Amino acid sequence: MRKSFLSENPSVLWFIAALGLFTLMVTLLSEATGAGLISTSFVKTLGKTLCLCLIAIAMDVVWGYCGILSLGHFAFFGIGGYAIGMWLMYARTEGIVLESLSGQTIPPTPQEISDAIGNQIFGVVGSSEFPLIWAFADSLVLQLLMVVLVPGLLALVFGWLAFRSRVTGVYLSILTQAMTLALSLYLFQNDSGLRGNNGLSGLQNIPGFESTPQSTIAIVFFLISAAALGAGYVFFAWIVSGKMGSVIKGIRDNEARVRFLGYHVESYKLFVFTITAVISGIAGALYYPQAGIINPGEIAPIASIYLAVWVAIGGRGRLYGAVIGAAFVSLLSSWFTGGGAPDINLGFYTIQWTDWWLVLLGVSFVAVTLLFPKGIGGLFDYLVRKQP
Amino acid sequence: MSMLLEVSGVSVSFDGFRAINNLSINFAPAELRAIIGPNGAGKTTFMDIVTGKTKPDEGHVIWGDKNISLLGMSESQIAREGIGRKFQKPTVFEDQTVRQNLAMALKNPRGPFAVLTHKKTAKNAARIEAIAEEIGLLDSLTRPAEELSHGQKQWLEIGMLLAQDPRLLLVDEPAAGMTVEEREKTTDILRRAAETRAVVVVEHDMEFVRRLNCKVTVLHEGSVLAEGNLDHVTSNQQVIDVYLGRSHA
């Protein structure tokens, strides 16, 4: 069955080949494993970009294929990041605390160790107690489970309530914005248990690999991210092909008709919403160890809107379009806002791209939506169709 | 004879306007029926009630051999019970092929996980081809539905209804916008379908109804005004006054 699925969708093979080639090139040019032409920080940027591509294809499935314009999927991305960040921070702090206490003549009690770790982590918000949500923070396996379960459960409950009431269109978009805003505001509070606006930091240090250089850690995370994107791509391509894809696209184009065909539309929407939320969580869990820090600002409403912009610019309803959009726009964004683009001096006014990039992005979004509704990915259709 | 669908004493109001007023109407397991009536007679609302889109204020809608009530069931449940509906405007999935449209409608398990693990079988392919042949689209199976002509889209939608294998087909103005030959073909499809199931056609066009040559129910102001063969109802003075009188004057 898998064979027939791939042979019916040659674009999946093309994508995997391109991704493999890209991964190989970066590996060969990186500092840790190759010629050293690509700096470690740029390897991290590329690895993060792959994670953004992964959440972008999830967004494309929920919006481009199923027609649910969710403006809250970055909340799931952030939750995935927080879930893995809790373990990273706990385990690393535990290591440091144990080392500093090891010189004492009287061995420290478990309570003393716990207090010392709590003090290290929560001192910044004036506390040393471990909140309840950190109950599993000492277990990598359980926190990895949280990466999947928490976004999945939140999406399941939220989606069930919203779809059951037949909230659709712009109203659903507003609800999802409210969800991510509420989560972000909650996390900004110092007593949220996740260090308020400080967020979780030092996530680039992987416990157990203290002596491994960052260049190696960077390339390992890059490779894992590439594998995750490849697997996610094949998984979503499988979902949207075949009969499931027919039903999902049918819901996008005419929900009522699908209902009268006997399909329980709400179950399908809930399935798509939840599965994409889970993949978004996984993408976040891979992103933040490469970013090194996560704070509540990451899941502000604007982040989820950017996500929709990437997918729209890349081309909705085609998975490679979402990848192109996310990679292109996010890399361009860091180039412009990172001072890479030279300022333009007009004599009477200097265009500083750090300020004007957003204007440029906004204009391109409007232009793409009005002039090229199929986005950059639509160019491929054009090229393919031109061939005899 | 036991009835397939019994609608009795159904009323529904929208903002004080009584769209359906104490309507009672029955359908046998295998019959072809035309429902006619002027605009606002309640034809579409009647279909909305039977298919679960609109909940009536009062009355009963009883279905099938087990006499279950359709009220309180969702649209998709009612569709799975065996009631298919064709909309007035042809609504097929434009960017999917004829085969995909038919495959989606084909009677198979409807749950997300059954659909996700659905495998193409020779049996399903044969059913799709048989239906495509019936509606005259066998040569167009791989074409996207958006490329079809208006009439072909109407047939595709009827084909999707047949693929659902319903016991009752509700068909809203199937002949609208069709050429004379297309109408003839549509009539044939519907009459053949009615040999094994109930087919209810809502229609404005008297010529098309005459060609169907079946029992006719005239709706007016949300209830049944007259019922019988076409000649019988068209000679009814009340029907002439409210409906025919206006269009044939």
Interface residues (C-beta under 8 A of the other chain):
Chain A: M1 I239 G242 K243 M244 S246 V247 K249 G250 D253 N254 A256 R257 V258 R259 F260 L261 G262 Y263 H264 V265 S267 Y268 F271
Chain B: T51 K53 S74 E75 S76 Q77 A79 R80 G84 R85 F87 T91 F93 E94 D95 Q96 Q100 A103 M104 A105 R110 G111 P112 V115 L116 H118 K119 M160 Q164
